[in-house]
Amino acid sequence: MAVDFESVQINPVTYTGYSPKIRPITYLWRITQGTGTGYLAGTYPDGVTTVEGVPVPATVRVLLRSTDPAFDGLFVSEVSSNVDGTWRVDGLNPNLKYDVVGRKDGFNDVIMANVSPATD
């Protein structure tokens, strides 16, 4: 069955008055758009992704750490570490805290919790 997109009508949503959800959405947009000056990085020797002490490429995810349950665990960024295990995520707000999750297929995740970004 084919879908004819010309026949699909989109009705815009119009907000009247103040909505308490507008501010959190704006805040959410700001923290996920990489507008900060902070960074988190894995450098040799302590921060690289390794398996049994040998540097390997892996997935590194950055999640927001917050006391507000609406924002806690919010996905911020994901990168793949290099072959030497190094990685870096830029554009983070240095006033916020983050959880960093290292993930490699076949292994348990490694979590660094409640970390603050560095600034140059």
C-alpha positions in Angstrom: 0.0 0.0 0.0 1.5 3.3 -1.1 1.1 6.5 0.9 0.4 9.7 -1.0 2.0 12.4 1.1 0.1 15.1 -0.8 -3.1 13.9 0.8 -1.7 14.0 4.3 -2.9 17.2 6.1 -0.8 18.5 9.0 -2.6 20.7 11.5 -0.3 23.1 13.4 -0.7 23.3 17.1 -1.3 26.7 18.5 -0.6 27.5 22.2 -2.5 30.3 23.9 -1.3 31.7 27.2 1.6 30.4 29.3 2.3 26.7 29.4 4.6 25.4 32.2 6.0 22.8 29.7 7.5 25.5 27.4 10.4 26.4 29.7 11.5 22.8 30.2 11.4 22.2 26.5 13.6 25.3 25.9 16.0 24.2 28.6 16.1 20.7 27.1 16.9 22.1 23.7 19.8 24.2 25.1 21.5 21.3 26.9 21.3 19.0 24.0 22.5 21.4 21.3 26.2 21.6 22.3 26.2 25.2 23.2 28.4 25.0 26.3 32.1 25.5 26.7 32.8 22.3 28.6 34.0 18.9 27.5 34.4 15.3 28.7 37.3 13.3 27.3 39.0 9.9 27.7 42.7 10.3 27.5 45.6 8.0 28.2 46.1 6.4 30.7 43.0 6.6 32.9 40.1 7.6 30.6 40.5 5.4 27.5 38.1 2.6 26.6 39.8 -0.8 27.2 39.2 -4.5 27.4 41.5 -6.2 29.9 43.8 -3.3 29.8 44.1 -3.1 26.0 42.7 0.0 24.3 39.8 -0.7 22.0 37.1 1.3 20.2 33.8 1.4 22.0 30.6 3.5 22.3 30.7 6.3 24.8 27.3 7.9 25.8 26.9 11.1 27.8 23.7 11.4 29.9 22.5 14.4 31.9 22.7 13.9 35.7 19.9 15.9 37.4 17.9 16.0 40.6 14.9 16.7 38.5 13.4 13.3 37.4 12.1 14.9 34.2 15.7 15.5 33.1 17.8 12.8 34.8 19.3 10.4 32.4 18.5 12.6 29.4 20.6 11.5 26.4 23.1 14.3 25.5 25.6 12.8 23.1 27.2 9.6 21.8 30.6 9.1 20.2 32.8 6.2 19.2 36.2 6.1 20.8 39.2 5.8 18.5 41.2 2.6 18.0 43.6 3.8 20.8 40.5 4.2 23.1 40.5 8.0 23.3 37.3 10.0 22.9 36.0 13.5 23.5 32.5 15.1 23.7 32.5 18.9 23.3 29.8 21.6 23.8 28.7 20.6 27.4 27.5 23.0 30.0 30.3 23.1 32.7 27.7 24.0 35.4 25.9 20.6 34.9 26.8 17.1 35.9 26.8 14.1 33.6 27.0 10.3 33.6 29.4 8.7 31.1 28.6 5.2 29.9 31.2 3.1 28.1 29.6 0.3 26.0 31.4 -2.6 24.2 29.5 -5.5 22.7 29.9 -8.7 24.8 30.9 -6.8 28.0 29.1 -5.0 30.8 28.7 -1.2 30.6 31.1 0.9 32.6 29.7 4.0 34.1 31.4 7.1 35.4 28.7 8.9 37.4 28.2 12.5 38.4 31.1 14.0 36.5 31.7 17.7 35.7 33.0 18.8 32.3 36.4 20.4 32.0 36.9 23.7 30.2 39.9 24.8 28.1 
